[in-house]
Amino acid sequence: MPITIRPATIDDILAMQNANLHNLPENYMLKYYMYHVLSWPEASFVATTTNEVDDIMDQLVEEEEIDDKLSLPKEPKLDPSYIAHSGEKLVGYVLAKMNDDPDSQDTEPNGHITSLSVMRTYRRMGIAEKLMRQALFALCEVHKAKYVSLHVRQSNRAALHLYRDTLAFEVLSVESSYYQDGEDAYAMEKRLALDQLLPSKFQNAQEEDDLESDLLEDIIKQGVKDISV
Ligand SMILES: CC(C)(COP(=O)(O)OP(=O)(O)OC[C@H]1O[C@@H](n2cnc3c(N)ncnc32)[C@H](O)[C@@H]1OP(=O)(O)O)[C@@H](O)C(=O)NCCC(=O)NCCS
């Protein structure tokens, strides 16, 4: 089951919203996804697969054949997690932004993780960790974010483990009744340092001899003029 992680585009936002509705009680209007993806197009990522798209296409062809035989009207029931015309099914996303609150007291540029979720069948495979690492890297590299913040429910063991233990976020404070149902939130933060966020530093990164990504890393570390090719 190959999984692709790539930047989110405007074509993904319906499937992202659908995944969010499936996985979390904190939901957003479509225009809020659009705002993220159009304002910070490098910051949000999706995880997709194509396996089940093949399955559903086969199923549709079969249904069409049966419909033809029975002369029934054709009504393909496409799952909204399928991304229109791309042959992909969305299995996870991270929605991220820069903090653009004009009243904020922050003096340093900083990012925010608005939402993260992975569809149930695809959990515990490292997908959320990879989505988060991509978003943190992009916020730091492209938008020069010095730190990133997020909120998480106190009862959300899976997300807490991911943020605190895997990604080394710190708990800053407890925000009382942060959520609509009255649950408290941990306000968490992580300082960002580009050299620590490079893909080669990922815990499970494979040590492949990849000239292109080696060059990119050198450019990020040293700047263009110091690189000798
Ligand atoms: C939280 C969530 C995004 C994790 O996604 P995931 O793809 O399963 O996470 P990963 O496989 O990348 O796991 C990352 C780490 O968290 C741990 N983890 C994942 N699920 C866990 C669980 N249910 N209980 C304890 N630890 C868990 C993994 O073991 C891994 O730890 P490791 O680095 O020590 O090996 C997913 O469970 C989800 O979508 N939940 C519903 C939505 C949600 O809560 N979003 C977060 C809102 S703040």
The ligand as an SDF file (V2000), in Angstrom:
LIG
                    3D

 48 50  0  0  0  0  0  0  0  0999 V2000
   -3.3080   11.3830   16.5000 C   0  0  0  0  0  0  0  0  0  0  0  0
   -3.1770   10.7920   15.1210 C   0  0  0  0  0  0  0  0  0  0  0  0
   -3.1040   11.9200   14.1000 C   0  0  0  0  0  0  0  0  0  0  0  0
   -1.8900    9.9340   15.0430 C   0  0  0  0  0  0  0  0  0  0  0  0
   -1.7610    9.4820   13.7160 O   0  0  0  0  0  0  0  0  0  0  0  0
   -0.8630    8.2140   13.3360 P   0  0  0  0  0  0  0  0  0  0  0  0
   -0.5700    8.2930   11.8830 O   0  0  0  0  0  0  0  0  0  0  0  0
   -1.5030    6.9890   13.8390 O   0  0  0  0  0  0  0  0  0  0  0  0
    0.4650    8.4920   14.1800 O   0  0  0  0  0  0  0  0  0  0  0  0
    1.9140    7.8720   13.9010 P   0  0  0  0  0  0  0  0  0  0  0  0
    1.7490    6.4870   13.3460 O   0  0  0  0  0  0  0  0  0  0  0  0
    2.7150    8.8350   13.1070 O   0  0  0  0  0  0  0  0  0  0  0  0
    2.4930    7.7330   15.3660 O   0  0  0  0  0  0  0  0  0  0  0  0
    3.3030    8.7250   15.9530 C   0  0  0  0  0  0  0  0  0  0  0  0
    3.6260    8.2890   17.3780 C   0  0  0  0  0  0  0  0  0  0  0  0
    2.4300    8.2880   18.1600 O   0  0  0  0  0  0  0  0  0  0  0  0
    2.2060    6.9830   18.7120 C   0  0  0  0  0  0  0  0  0  0  0  0
    0.7880    6.6940   18.7050 N   0  0  0  0  0  0  0  0  0  0  0  0
   -0.0360    6.7080   17.6360 C   0  0  0  0  0  0  0  0  0  0  0  0
   -1.2650    6.3470   18.0210 N   0  0  0  0  0  0  0  0  0  0  0  0
   -1.1980    6.1000   19.3580 C   0  0  0  0  0  0  0  0  0  0  0  0
   -2.1440    5.6930   20.3360 C   0  0  0  0  0  0  0  0  0  0  0  0
   -3.4200    5.4210   19.9860 N   0  0  0  0  0  0  0  0  0  0  0  0
   -1.7400    5.5740   21.6150 N   0  0  0  0  0  0  0  0  0  0  0  0
   -0.4590    5.8270   21.9710 C   0  0  0  0  0  0  0  0  0  0  0  0
    0.5070    6.2180   21.0940 N   0  0  0  0  0  0  0  0  0  0  0  0
    0.1140    6.3490   19.8030 C   0  0  0  0  0  0  0  0  0  0  0  0
    2.9680    6.0410   17.8050 C   0  0  0  0  0  0  0  0  0  0  0  0
    3.2970    4.8390   18.4750 O   0  0  0  0  0  0  0  0  0  0  0  0
    4.1860    6.8600   17.4640 C   0  0  0  0  0  0  0  0  0  0  0  0
    5.0630    6.8300   18.5700 O   0  0  0  0  0  0  0  0  0  0  0  0
    6.6460    6.5060   18.4190 P   0  0  0  0  0  0  0  0  0  0  0  0
    7.2300    7.7060   17.6970 O   0  0  0  0  0  0  0  0  0  0  0  0
    7.0770    6.4040   19.8460 O   0  0  0  0  0  0  0  0  0  0  0  0
    6.7500    5.2410   17.6470 O   0  0  0  0  0  0  0  0  0  0  0  0
   -4.3720    9.8520   14.7760 C   0  0  0  0  0  0  0  0  0  0  0  0
   -4.5460    8.9480   15.8410 O   0  0  0  0  0  0  0  0  0  0  0  0
   -5.6840   10.5880   14.5220 C   0  0  0  0  0  0  0  0  0  0  0  0
   -5.9490   11.0020   13.3990 O   0  0  0  0  0  0  0  0  0  0  0  0
   -6.4970   10.7570   15.5820 N   0  0  0  0  0  0  0  0  0  0  0  0
   -7.7840   11.4450   15.4620 C   0  0  0  0  0  0  0  0  0  0  0  0
   -7.5990   12.9140   15.1670 C   0  0  0  0  0  0  0  0  0  0  0  0
   -6.7190   13.6000   16.2110 C   0  0  0  0  0  0  0  0  0  0  0  0
   -6.7850   13.3010   17.3860 O   0  0  0  0  0  0  0  0  0  0  0  0
   -5.9000   14.5500   15.7300 N   0  0  0  0  0  0  0  0  0  0  0  0
   -5.0340   15.3260   16.5840 C   0  0  0  0  0  0  0  0  0  0  0  0
   -5.7660   16.5150   17.0780 C   0  0  0  0  0  0  0  0  0  0  0  0
   -4.7360   17.5420   18.0720 S   0  0  0  0  0  0  0  0  0  0  0  0
  1  2  1  0
  2  3  1  0
  2  4  1  0
  2 36  1  0
  4  5  1  0
  5  6  1  0
  6  7  2  0
  6  8  1  0
  6  9  1  0
  9 10  1  0
 10 11  2  0
 10 12  1  0
 10 13  1  0
 13 14  1  0
 14 15  1  0
 15 16  1  0
 15 30  1  0
 16 17  1  0
 17 18  1  0
 17 28  1  0
 18 19  1  0
 18 27  1  0
 19 20  2  0
 20 21  1  0
 21 22  1  0
 21 27  2  0
 22 23  1  0
 22 24  2  0
 24 25  1  0
 25 26  2  0
 26 27  1  0
 28 29  1  0
 28 30  1  0
 30 31  1  0
 31 32  1  0
 32 33  2  0
 32 34  1  0
 32 35  1  0
 36 37  1  0
 36 38  1  0
 38 39  2  0
 38 40  1  0
 40 41  1  0
 41 42  1  0
 42 43  1  0
 43 44  2  0
 43 45  1  0
 45 46  1  0
 46 47  1  0
 47 48  1  0
M  END
$$$$
